[in-house]
Amino acid sequence: MWGYDYITLSEPQKQARQQALYDVVLCVYIFALSLICFAGLFDAWPLKNTSLVKAMKRLGWRLKDPIAVRYPQARYVGDWLLVLGWAMFMVMISMWRTENDYLHLTKAFGAVAMANLPIHFALSLDSKVLAYISHYPVEYEQRRNFLHRWLGRIIELLLGIHGSLYLKFFWDTNRMTTRFVEFDVMCGFVGLLVITTLSITANQYFRQKIYRFFYFLHILLSTAILPLLYIHIPYSVRKHLILGFCILVILITNARRFLHRIPARGVVRRISSDLLSLTLTLQKDPRSPITPGSHAIIQNPTFSHFHKNPFSVVSVDRRQIQLVCRVHNGFTRELAEFAESSQIVELTARISAGPSRYFPDLTKFDNVLFIAGGVGATFAVSWVRELKDRCRFVWAVRSLDETRWALEEEAVRENVEVYVTGQKEMEEEGTEMTEGLLSKEEGGEVEGLDKGRIYQGRPNLGRILGEVAGDGRRTAVLVCGPVGMNIMTRRAVAKLGAQGEKVWLHVEEFGY
């Protein structure tokens, strides 16, 4: 087939083939580390501002421009080039030095797939090391999730080719009733089915509609795949290194989460018809100080030991933290029931600095712009309180009732611009955030807030960004809001970056 034959090898030739497979695995790791380090060094290293460096940075911003405003899942050209390039490289390296040996080719696809497995597990971690090396704090969370999903699909593709080639070999050599049904081969076949199931259930429908089922199944099958592959892989050194690393990742992840858990007692109250305030009293001090942009990962052991929800920390008073959330289905619906009954809810919390631990010093920027939609202001408020008059805060809400919880802060009142859009215009699907269309809803008033800071309609993001960026000023833009607002901000900032402006962007998202 395609110039490959079933070849009977001598013992030295088998050893040479085995060494070639080790070399392929090593090449995968070297190339992956080189790619990560290059991305980090290019952004972090103080390169001279030559025309070549400027051109490369402008190209980088163009590659970060969203492909489709109305379909955010399409992401950016740069992400797809990375995924397609990696997939092509994996196929090419699998064919490297195989000559005309069919079994060498077959084993190489399996070896390359296994070499990607530790990288895949590492991408499932909220790893400080990986984020620092790659220097991708701005997009780290979103890019990590995206690459984790697509690397899983690449592994499935490679293992699918590996399994198909072996099935053809068993069929052609009349081994379907002998070698194919042996235990180690069947473990590999079942492992392929498990990985296929993981890939199918990781699609957007399962993640968003039945997240708890997806999460539980993902943890269960990811753990189950390791003993199956351990039995299937015949080469002891490689399998111990690869699978040992994967097990280490699992142990480190769960140990970190366990050690950082803090028992807490929560009091829930309603702010408006669909907004809740959750005040948590921690039973002990967190391991690290709570800074602006910190996250609290909340779990209710009464309902689920697996399901956790991240929230932005609005304010901190010693061991007491405040969170604000909108009522949807699942966990927030359960919290709303406690608000009705005025009960104290027993929770566990894990405090994380979130992406903010990788931020540059925002005080060194000439301008800092926060853009928020609805409850996305929970991320911005803590920063506005910290930076005070050194920032500008644009907040789009359905009604002024949604702003009262935050406008108790003087720093927020003095720096906020509230855009009242009305119920219909703040839906997740809304993407025309730059049009500046006017709403027919009346804005009303908020005590302590200057009427001149209240506007009707959507914020014109293009105009606002043009006011704060340009003329050589270093500008930081941080956004947290509906999908439409986030993607339009990305597009506007990418356009400025492609024009050579000194801009830095962070998009705060809790994605699946």
Number of C-alpha atoms within 10 A of each C-alpha: 7 6 8 14 12 14 11 10 11 9 9 9 11 13 12 12 20 16 12 17 25 18 11 23 22 14 15 21 16 11 13 15 14 12 12 17 16 15 14 18 14 15 13 14 8 8 10 9 9 9 9 10 13 15 14 14 18 20 17 15 20 20 18 22 23 23 17 13 21 16 14 16 12 13 19 16 14 17 16 16 12 12 16 13 11 17 18 13 14 22 18 11 17 25 17 15 15 19 12 16 17 20 19 23 22 22 21 29 28 20 22 26 27 22 24 22 18 21 20 20 19 19 20 17 17 16 14 13 9 19 20 17 16 20 21 21 22 20 17 21 22 18 16 20 17 19 18 18 18 17 22 22 19 20 26 20 17 25 26 20 18 22 20 13 18 18 16 13 17 16 13 11 10 12 14 15 10 9 13 17 13 11 12 17 19 16 20 20 20 15 21 21 15 18 21 19 14 22 17 13 19 21 13 13 12 16 16 13 10 13 18 17 14 19 18 13 16 18 13 12 15 15 14 13 19 18 12 20 21 19 16 19 18 11 11 10 9 17 20 13 12 20 20 15 17 21 15 14 17 18 12 13 16 12 11 11 14 11 10 16 19 19 17 21 17 23 18 23 21 18 18 14 10 14 21 21 22 22 20 26 20 19 14 11 12 16 13 10 11 20 18 24 22 22 24 23 18 22 23 19 13 9 11 11 10 13 17 18 15 16 19 29 26 24 20 16 8 10 14 16 18 20 19 26 20 19 17 12 8 14 17 17 15 14 22 22 13 18 19 11 10 12 14 13 18 15 19 22 26 22 23 23 18 21 22 17 15 16 14 13 8 16 13 11 17 15 19 24 22 22 27 26 24 21 21 24 28 24 26 28 26 23 20 26 18 15 16 15 14 15 22 21 24 21 26 33 25 22 19 19 16 20 20 15 14 17 18 14 14 13 18 22 20 18 18 22 22 28 24 29 26 22 12 10 21 23 13 13 13 15 21 18 22 17 14 16 15 16 19 11 14 13 21 11 12 16 10 13 19 13 14 8 14 20 18 19 24 25 26 14 21 19 13 14 17 12 10 18 23 17 8 11 14 17 22 25 23 22 27 25 24 21 20 22 27 24 25 22 26 23 20 18 27 25 18 21 24 22 17 17 19 18 21 18 19 21 21 24 16 12 10 14
